[in-house]
Amino acid sequence: MQTNVPGPCPSCNTEIQYLYKTENIPYFSDILIISAICPSCGYKFVDTQLLKHAEPARYKVAVNAEEDMSIRVVRSMGASIEIPEIGVHISPGPQCQGFVSNVEGVLDRIEQVAKGAFQWGTDQEKDNATALLADIVRIKAGAFPVTLILEDPDGNSGIISDKTVTEKYVPEE
């Protein structure tokens, strides 16, 4: 199902169309994807929501082979992503967007941010970005095992794989 709902852009107040679309992810749940783009100011909004009641959860999956790149990742606006082996922690914030992707897509997003360091970063940040980009190449090739952790206090996210370990989400004090 797909529905367009007109509404004001929260940034410039131009009337824009908010797209509400439901999709089924096999073996997981129906999800609602909400998106909007303002042609006037460029404001973008994307979020995903599970259409079932879910408890807060922490999902972990071992990524240790090239075929793990296709593991499905559903992240809502309120979820954080962590890959501790490479020092990556992505917290939700005001510009955070939800998405439906896979492990490779998550790594691609991290890669784009790291490449930004070459534009604005210090020499140390550029060196760190170079090392991170090399690690991402190794991860994608299955030569550097890592753990992908997704925490969602609202329970609207998930990692879809038989390898996924689901734990109770306990917020940090």
C-alpha positions in Angstrom: 0.0 0.0 0.0 1.2 3.5 -0.8 -0.3 6.8 0.3 0.7 10.4 -0.3 -0.2 13.0 2.3 0.4 16.7 1.8 1.9 18.7 4.6 4.3 21.5 5.4 8.1 21.2 5.2 9.3 21.6 8.7 12.3 23.6 7.5 10.8 26.1 5.0 7.0 25.6 5.3 6.6 24.8 1.6 3.9 22.2 1.0 5.4 18.8 0.3 4.2 15.2 -0.2 4.9 12.7 2.6 5.0 9.2 1.1 3.7 6.4 3.4 4.5 3.0 2.0 4.1 -0.5 3.5 6.3 -3.4 2.5 6.7 -7.0 3.7 10.1 -8.3 4.5 9.9 -12.1 4.3 10.4 -13.9 7.7 10.4 -10.6 9.5 7.5 -8.2 9.5 5.5 -5.7 7.5 7.2 -2.3 7.7 6.0 1.3 7.1 8.4 3.5 5.2 7.8 7.3 5.6 9.7 9.7 3.3 9.6 13.2 2.0 11.9 15.5 0.1 11.4 19.3 -0.2 12.1 20.6 -3.7 12.5 24.2 -2.3 15.1 23.7 0.5 16.3 20.1 0.1 14.9 18.9 3.5 14.9 15.1 3.5 13.0 12.8 5.9 13.1 9.0 5.9 12.0 6.6 8.6 11.0 3.0 9.0 8.6 1.5 11.5 7.7 -2.1 12.2 4.0 -2.7 11.9 4.0 -5.1 14.9 4.5 -4.4 18.5 8.1 -5.0 19.4 10.0 -4.7 22.6 13.3 -2.6 22.8 16.0 -4.9 21.5 19.7 -5.2 20.8 20.7 -7.2 17.7 24.1 -8.7 17.1 25.4 -10.5 14.0 28.9 -11.8 13.3 30.0 -10.6 9.8 32.9 -12.9 8.8 32.3 -13.9 5.2 31.6 -12.2 1.9 28.1 -13.7 1.7 27.3 -11.9 5.0 27.2 -8.6 3.0 23.7 -9.5 2.0 22.2 -9.8 5.5 19.2 -7.4 5.7 19.4 -4.5 8.1 16.3 -2.4 9.0 17.2 0.7 11.0 14.6 3.1 12.4 15.5 6.8 13.2 15.9 6.0 16.9 18.4 3.1 16.5 22.1 3.1 16.9 24.7 1.1 15.0 28.0 -0.1 16.3 30.9 -2.1 14.8 33.3 -2.2 17.8 36.2 -3.8 15.9 36.7 -0.7 13.8 35.6 1.9 16.3 32.4 2.9 14.6 29.4 4.0 16.6 26.5 5.8 14.9 24.0 7.3 17.4 20.6 8.6 16.4 20.2 12.4 16.2 18.1 15.1 14.6 19.4 14.3 11.1 19.2 10.5 11.5 17.3 8.7 8.8 15.8 5.2 8.9 16.6 2.8 6.2 16.2 -0.7 4.9 19.5 -2.0 3.5 22.0 -4.8 4.0 25.4 -5.1 5.8 27.2 -3.9 2.6 24.9 -0.8 2.5 25.7 0.0 6.1 29.4 -0.2 5.3 28.9 1.9 2.2 27.3 4.6 4.4 30.3 4.5 6.8 32.6 4.7 3.8 31.0 7.9 2.5 31.4 9.6 5.9 35.0 8.5 6.1 35.7 9.9 2.6 34.3 13.2 3.8 37.3 13.5 6.2 39.5 14.0 3.1 37.6 17.2 2.5 37.5 18.8 6.0 39.6 16.6 8.3 42.9 17.2 10.0 45.9 15.1 9.0 45.2 12.7 11.9 41.6 12.4 10.8 42.6 11.7 7.2 45.0 9.0 8.5 42.2 7.5 10.5 39.9 7.6 7.5 42.4 5.9 5.3 42.8 3.1 7.8 39.0 2.8 8.2 38.5 2.6 4.4 41.1 -0.2 4.2 39.3 -2.1 7.0 36.0 -1.8 5.1 37.6 -3.3 2.0 38.8 -6.2 4.1 35.4 -6.6 5.8 33.6 -6.7 2.5 36.0 -9.4 1.2 35.4 -11.5 4.3 39.0 -11.1 5.5 38.2 -9.1 8.6 35.5 -10.5 10.9 33.4 -7.9 12.8 30.3 -7.7 14.8 27.4 -5.5 13.7 25.3 -4.3 16.6 22.0 -2.6 16.2 20.2 -1.2 19.3 16.7 0.2 19.2 14.9 1.4 22.3 11.6 1.5 20.4 11.9 -2.0 18.9 11.4 -0.7 15.3 14.6 -2.1 13.8 16.2 -5.5 13.2 18.9 -7.6 11.5 17.4 -10.4 9.5 19.6 -13.5 9.5 19.7 -16.9 11.1 23.0 -15.7 12.6 21.4 -12.8 14.5 21.5 -12.9 18.2 18.7 -10.8 19.8 19.1 -9.6 23.3 17.1 -7.4 25.7 17.9 -3.7 25.2 19.3 -2.2 28.4 20.0 1.6 28.0 23.3 2.8 29.3 23.1 4.8 32.5 
